[in-house]
Structures are given as C-alpha cells and as structure tokens.
C-alpha cells in the first residue's frame, strides 16, 4: 500500500506541478514551453480522490507498477516500459492533458543516459503522435516496445511475425549474362543521407551527450573540438562541405548520365525540428543540386528524415494530421531538378 500511494502521488504531483527546467539551456524553446506549464497544487488532493478507484483497478497502472520495479536494459527499453503504460493509463482515464508533464518527469528521472533537453524535446515533438497511436493500436505494451526499440525478440510475438505471401512460384535461377564487350555504359552518381547541418559550428564539442553534436556551446581546445570540414564523431555535414564535395564531383565526373538521389537531407536533431526546418533543408539542398548539376537527370526519393516529426508519415486515415505539406513541397522542389510537375 505504501508503494501504491507513493506511485499515485508521484504521477499526479508531476502532472499538476511546475516542471523544473534549470538543466535546460537558457532561451531555448523547450524551456519557454515548459515554464508555462504551471498548475495550482490545490488540485492535487481532489484529483487523487476522483481517480483513486480507477487507479486501483486499471490494468495499465498495474503494468506501470510492475515496470517501476523491474530493471530493464537497454536504457531506452526502461523508458519505453515506463512510458507506454503511463500514457495508456492517462488515455484510459481521459486525462491526456497530463501526458506532457508525466513524460517530462520521466525525462528528468532518466537523464543519466539521455540529455534532458533531448528527452523533453522528443516529448514535445512526438506526444500527439504517441497518444494517437497508443489509442488505436492493438499491440500490447511489450509488443509496442519490441517493435519500436527491439526490447523483446519480435519472433516471440505472433502479431509481429508478418506473413507475406508471394504470388506464384520461385523462378529457376539464371546465370548472369554480362554485356558484350563494347556495349554502351552509363555513369551514375548516387547521393544518399547527406544530412546537412546548417547549425554546424567548428570547434564545438564533437562527442556530447546528444544524438547530434558539433553545433552548439562554446568551442573547446584540442582534439575534442569539431573540425572545420566535418567530424567523424556524433556530427553531421557542414553546408560548406556539401557544397565543396558536390562541386568537386561535378568537375571530376562531368559525363554523369543521371543521379540517384535518395533523401535524408535534414540533420539528426530529431528532438527539435519543425516543418519549416525540414522545408528549408529540402529547398536549400535541391537548389544547390540544380545549380551544381545543370541539365542532369535526377531520380529522387524521400527519406525517413524529411518528415516532421522524423519518421512520421501518417496515412490518410489519420484525421488529426497529414503529410500533404511535405508531398506538395517535394513535388515543387523536385520540379526544380527537372522532374515533370
């Protein structure tokens, strides 16, 4: 009973009290958003009394209590096993308004392996999509974590073992038939996963506690600083390096027949991206390609990083959001590369 009471007080205290954001960088959008989440503490006792019965009988809360007592690895799985039942419980009691505060409290608790700035930013980016998915998904909590983070062996869950029926029978293998000597040849340039970081800052920390470094903070002396042309550590490509590489390719191989161009232009700051950010990357890089390779044929494709939030390509059945904004921008931008409008 003591454990139960502590858990109840923990979740509703973090849901109804101010979030401490002292560890977030000053002037960041995340800090400004969180500082506005102030709720009067007098609501605490009334809320606990109102929902105590549902706490005691909620299967999602029982799963959450189990997760709090488990030591789960890797760390992302620990967060997932806490996050999913917590969100589903709030959905169950029709209190999704508290999702943000509860998950931000989890961020503060797990900052040993994930920067609180990154964690809070990811919550603000993905919470609406998570609520939508968790509300309609037939998957259990463990199945969702297995699918998202490989926290369990997916083959242990029948629903995750996809049966893809291939029509017809497998054809007999045919030996390779090399073209005859003197046959015409094509020269193809394949551009993929450029991931240009327009905020790249030479000399900044190249090995930080974020998915993407080399972009903020003071410069550091010695080998820990990011190189001018880029860095092999946790960094993306500076724009001026992309310009130089593409210009060199066009000068060295001026007889390219066509260019495969398979997306992933934006940087890896997936916890702090907007549609405007993604469209800027798309427009700027495509203008650079059109200027660098005039009169060349492009065959482009979209990557998982073009969306905002990253990886989120909702189907037309999702009424709360759609991806039309990106598809229309791609059509316009690819037209500058010579594709028919």
PLY file of the C-alpha trace (Angstrom):
ply
format ascii 1.0
element vertex 341
property float x
property float y
property float z
element edge 340
property int vertex1
property int vertex2
end_header
0.00 0.00 0.00
2.88 2.34 0.73
4.34 1.67 -2.72
0.93 2.26 -4.33
0.44 5.56 -2.55
3.91 6.78 -3.49
3.32 5.99 -7.14
-0.05 7.76 -7.13
1.43 10.85 -5.51
4.41 10.78 -7.84
2.44 10.81 -11.07
-0.13 13.37 -10.05
2.42 15.64 -8.44
4.44 15.76 -11.62
1.27 16.13 -13.65
-0.05 19.05 -11.65
3.02 20.95 -10.53
5.61 23.13 -12.18
8.34 21.36 -14.13
11.87 22.32 -13.04
13.81 23.30 -16.16
17.02 24.61 -14.71
19.04 22.00 -16.59
17.75 23.14 -19.95
19.74 25.76 -21.81
18.56 29.31 -21.37
16.45 30.90 -24.09
15.60 27.51 -25.63
12.11 26.98 -27.00
11.79 23.89 -24.83
12.42 25.89 -21.65
9.87 28.53 -22.58
7.23 25.91 -23.29
7.79 24.01 -20.07
7.84 27.11 -17.85
4.28 27.85 -18.96
3.02 24.51 -17.60
2.05 25.76 -14.11
-0.98 24.24 -12.37
-2.20 25.10 -8.87
-1.14 22.49 -6.31
-4.53 22.58 -4.57
-5.88 20.44 -7.42
-3.72 17.53 -6.28
-5.88 16.12 -3.49
-9.11 16.49 -5.44
-7.67 14.74 -8.47
-6.31 11.81 -6.43
-9.67 11.32 -4.71
-11.51 11.44 -8.02
-9.37 8.83 -9.75
-8.34 6.52 -6.89
-10.84 3.82 -7.83
-9.62 3.83 -11.42
-6.02 3.68 -10.21
-6.69 0.53 -8.19
-8.46 -1.31 -11.00
-6.58 -0.11 -14.06
-4.64 -2.89 -15.85
-2.34 -0.25 -17.33
-1.49 1.08 -13.89
-0.70 -2.44 -12.67
1.67 -2.84 -15.62
3.23 0.51 -14.82
3.79 -0.54 -11.21
5.47 -3.74 -12.47
7.72 -1.71 -14.76
8.78 0.59 -11.92
10.09 -2.44 -10.02
11.92 -4.02 -12.96
15.48 -3.38 -14.06
15.25 -3.34 -17.82
18.05 -2.98 -20.34
18.96 -1.30 -22.59
18.07 2.10 -21.09
15.71 3.03 -23.93
13.67 -0.06 -23.07
13.44 1.09 -19.47
11.95 4.36 -20.67
9.60 2.58 -23.08
8.27 0.18 -20.45
7.54 3.16 -18.20
6.31 5.49 -20.91
3.79 3.26 -22.72
1.66 2.13 -19.73
1.79 5.64 -18.26
0.40 7.15 -21.46
-2.19 4.41 -21.88
-3.33 4.91 -18.31
-3.84 8.63 -18.90
-5.73 7.80 -22.11
-7.87 5.33 -20.17
-8.94 7.92 -17.59
-9.36 10.60 -20.28
-6.57 12.76 -18.86
-4.23 13.06 -21.85
-3.78 16.72 -20.93
-1.25 15.46 -18.34
0.80 13.37 -20.80
3.35 16.12 -21.29
4.07 16.69 -17.59
4.22 12.98 -16.74
6.63 12.16 -19.55
8.79 15.20 -18.82
9.07 13.93 -15.23
10.28 10.61 -16.64
12.83 12.54 -18.70
14.24 14.10 -15.55
14.46 10.67 -13.94
16.38 9.03 -16.81
18.80 11.82 -17.72
21.77 9.60 -16.82
21.64 8.10 -20.30
19.73 10.76 -22.23
20.11 14.53 -22.19
17.07 16.13 -20.58
16.99 18.68 -23.39
16.76 15.86 -25.95
14.22 13.90 -23.93
11.93 16.87 -23.29
12.24 17.98 -26.90
11.28 14.50 -28.10
8.24 14.52 -25.80
7.06 17.82 -27.26
7.71 16.56 -30.81
6.08 13.14 -30.54
3.47 13.24 -27.75
0.50 13.91 -30.03
1.50 11.10 -32.39
2.09 8.77 -29.44
-1.35 9.47 -27.99
-2.94 8.78 -31.37
-1.01 5.54 -31.87
-1.48 4.21 -28.34
-5.21 4.96 -28.52
-5.84 2.80 -31.59
-3.02 0.25 -31.65
-3.99 -3.39 -30.97
-0.46 -4.10 -29.71
0.27 -4.69 -26.03
2.77 -2.54 -24.17
5.53 -5.14 -24.54
4.75 -5.59 -28.23
4.99 -1.84 -28.84
8.38 -1.65 -27.12
9.58 -4.71 -29.02
8.55 -3.13 -32.30
9.93 0.33 -31.52
13.19 -0.50 -29.72
13.74 -4.28 -30.06
13.27 -4.61 -26.30
11.99 -8.16 -26.84
12.59 -10.72 -29.55
9.90 -9.89 -32.11
9.52 -13.51 -33.18
8.15 -14.25 -29.68
5.02 -12.24 -30.53
2.74 -13.82 -33.16
1.24 -10.45 -34.12
4.72 -9.17 -35.06
5.51 -12.16 -37.28
4.32 -10.87 -40.62
3.23 -13.44 -43.17
3.92 -12.02 -46.61
2.54 -14.29 -49.30
4.42 -14.03 -52.59
2.25 -14.99 -55.57
3.41 -17.75 -57.88
6.42 -20.00 -57.51
10.05 -19.02 -57.27
11.63 -18.93 -60.73
14.66 -21.02 -61.52
17.95 -19.18 -61.12
19.51 -17.85 -64.28
23.25 -17.46 -64.66
24.45 -13.87 -65.06
24.79 -12.63 -68.61
27.47 -9.93 -68.78
27.03 -7.41 -71.58
29.12 -7.88 -74.66
32.40 -6.08 -74.94
31.91 -2.61 -76.29
28.32 -2.28 -75.04
27.27 1.23 -74.02
27.83 2.19 -70.38
26.07 4.54 -68.01
27.74 6.61 -65.33
25.50 7.08 -62.28
26.03 9.29 -59.23
24.16 8.13 -56.11
23.57 10.73 -53.39
22.06 9.47 -50.14
21.82 10.51 -46.49
23.59 13.83 -46.89
22.27 15.06 -43.52
23.49 18.63 -43.81
23.63 20.51 -40.52
23.16 24.23 -41.15
23.96 24.89 -37.48
27.35 23.14 -37.61
29.91 25.10 -35.59
33.63 24.26 -35.95
35.48 23.82 -32.68
32.46 22.86 -30.57
32.23 19.60 -28.64
32.23 16.67 -31.10
31.42 13.98 -28.54
28.50 15.15 -26.42
25.54 13.54 -24.68
23.13 14.15 -27.54
22.37 12.30 -30.76
23.94 15.22 -32.65
26.96 17.30 -31.62
29.25 19.89 -33.25
26.53 22.53 -33.29
26.21 24.48 -30.04
28.05 25.51 -26.91
31.49 27.09 -26.57
34.49 26.00 -28.62
36.79 23.52 -26.91
40.56 23.26 -27.35
42.38 20.19 -28.59
41.05 17.05 -30.28
37.57 17.25 -28.73
36.63 20.17 -30.95
34.76 19.68 -34.23
36.82 20.00 -37.39
36.16 22.75 -39.90
35.16 20.42 -42.76
33.31 17.96 -40.55
33.90 15.30 -37.94
33.63 11.51 -37.84
32.09 11.55 -34.36
28.48 12.46 -33.49
28.18 15.16 -36.13
26.52 15.84 -39.45
27.93 17.53 -42.54
28.57 21.30 -42.68
26.83 23.02 -45.57
30.11 24.37 -46.97
31.50 20.82 -47.07
28.46 19.61 -49.01
28.98 22.47 -51.46
32.64 21.56 -51.94
32.03 17.82 -52.36
29.25 18.28 -54.90
31.23 20.85 -56.86
34.24 18.52 -56.94
32.05 15.62 -58.14
30.60 17.72 -60.95
34.06 18.83 -62.10
35.66 15.40 -61.82
32.81 13.47 -63.44
31.24 15.86 -65.90
29.86 12.99 -68.01
27.38 11.68 -65.43
24.30 10.25 -67.18
21.88 10.58 -64.27
21.76 10.96 -60.49
20.05 8.74 -57.94
19.05 10.96 -55.05
17.54 9.01 -52.16
16.72 11.55 -49.47
17.59 12.14 -45.82
18.71 15.75 -46.16
17.94 17.18 -42.67
20.30 16.79 -39.71
19.81 14.37 -36.81
18.44 16.88 -34.28
15.19 14.91 -34.32
14.16 16.21 -30.88
13.95 19.81 -32.10
12.69 20.02 -35.67
9.77 21.76 -37.31
8.15 21.63 -40.71
9.87 24.91 -41.53
13.25 23.36 -40.68
12.66 20.38 -42.96
11.41 22.53 -45.82
14.45 24.77 -45.51
16.76 21.75 -45.82
14.79 20.42 -48.77
14.69 23.72 -50.66
18.29 24.74 -49.96
19.87 21.41 -50.91
17.76 21.00 -54.04
18.70 24.49 -55.19
22.35 23.59 -54.63
21.97 20.37 -56.65
20.20 22.14 -59.50
22.95 24.77 -59.68
25.79 22.26 -59.38
24.46 19.68 -61.85
22.57 21.66 -64.51
20.98 19.65 -67.31
21.40 16.37 -65.42
18.54 13.93 -64.88
17.62 13.27 -61.24
15.66 10.31 -59.87
14.81 11.38 -56.31
13.16 9.55 -53.42
12.05 10.70 -49.99
13.84 9.59 -46.82
12.57 8.95 -43.32
14.17 12.17 -42.04
12.26 14.54 -44.31
9.09 14.35 -42.19
8.44 16.42 -39.08
8.46 14.77 -36.63
11.07 12.43 -38.09
9.74 9.05 -39.29
6.11 10.18 -39.03
4.27 9.54 -42.31
0.61 9.27 -41.22
-1.81 7.60 -43.60
-4.90 9.45 -44.89
-6.99 7.62 -42.26
-5.32 9.68 -39.50
-7.57 12.72 -39.31
-5.56 14.69 -36.73
-2.60 15.20 -39.03
-1.44 14.55 -42.57
1.72 14.63 -44.64
0.36 16.66 -47.56
2.56 19.63 -46.65
5.68 17.54 -47.36
4.44 15.83 -50.52
3.45 19.15 -52.07
6.83 20.67 -51.18
8.63 17.65 -52.64
6.70 17.95 -55.89
7.59 21.63 -56.23
11.21 21.13 -55.21
11.79 18.11 -57.44
10.43 20.10 -60.36
13.49 22.36 -59.98
15.58 19.23 -60.59
13.92 18.63 -63.93
11.16 16.20 -62.97
7.81 16.84 -64.66
5.45 18.80 -62.44
0 1
1 2
2 3
3 4
4 5
5 6
6 7
7 8
8 9
9 10
10 11
11 12
12 13
13 14
14 15
15 16
16 17
17 18
18 19
19 20
20 21
21 22
22 23
23 24
24 25
25 26
26 27
27 28
28 29
29 30
30 31
31 32
32 33
33 34
34 35
35 36
36 37
37 38
38 39
39 40
40 41
41 42
42 43
43 44
44 45
45 46
46 47
47 48
48 49
49 50
50 51
51 52
52 53
53 54
54 55
55 56
56 57
57 58
58 59
59 60
60 61
61 62
62 63
63 64
64 65
65 66
66 67
67 68
68 69
69 70
70 71
71 72
72 73
73 74
74 75
75 76
76 77
77 78
78 79
79 80
80 81
81 82
82 83
83 84
84 85
85 86
86 87
87 88
88 89
89 90
90 91
91 92
92 93
93 94
94 95
95 96
96 97
97 98
98 99
99 100
100 101
101 102
102 103
103 104
104 105
105 106
106 107
107 108
108 109
109 110
110 111
111 112
112 113
113 114
114 115
115 116
116 117
117 118
118 119
119 120
120 121
121 122
122 123
123 124
124 125
125 126
126 127
127 128
128 129
129 130
130 131
131 132
132 133
133 134
134 135
135 136
136 137
137 138
138 139
139 140
140 141
141 142
142 143
143 144
144 145
145 146
146 147
147 148
148 149
149 150
150 151
151 152
152 153
153 154
154 155
155 156
156 157
157 158
158 159
159 160
160 161
161 162
162 163
163 164
164 165
165 166
166 167
167 168
168 169
169 170
170 171
171 172
172 173
173 174
174 175
175 176
176 177
177 178
178 179
179 180
180 181
181 182
182 183
183 184
184 185
185 186
186 187
187 188
188 189
189 190
190 191
191 192
192 193
193 194
194 195
195 196
196 197
197 198
198 199
199 200
200 201
201 202
202 203
203 204
204 205
205 206
206 207
207 208
208 209
209 210
210 211
211 212
212 213
213 214
214 215
215 216
216 217
217 218
218 219
219 220
220 221
221 222
222 223
223 224
224 225
225 226
226 227
227 228
228 229
229 230
230 231
231 232
232 233
233 234
234 235
235 236
236 237
237 238
238 239
239 240
240 241
241 242
242 243
243 244
244 245
245 246
246 247
247 248
248 249
249 250
250 251
251 252
252 253
253 254
254 255
255 256
256 257
257 258
258 259
259 260
260 261
261 262
262 263
263 264
264 265
265 266
266 267
267 268
268 269
269 270
270 271
271 272
272 273
273 274
274 275
275 276
276 277
277 278
278 279
279 280
280 281
281 282
282 283
283 284
284 285
285 286
286 287
287 288
288 289
289 290
290 291
291 292
292 293
293 294
294 295
295 296
296 297
297 298
298 299
299 300
300 301
301 302
302 303
303 304
304 305
305 306
306 307
307 308
308 309
309 310
310 311
311 312
312 313
313 314
314 315
315 316
316 317
317 318
318 319
319 320
320 321
321 322
322 323
323 324
324 325
325 326
326 327
327 328
328 329
329 330
330 331
331 332
332 333
333 334
334 335
335 336
336 337
337 338
338 339
339 340
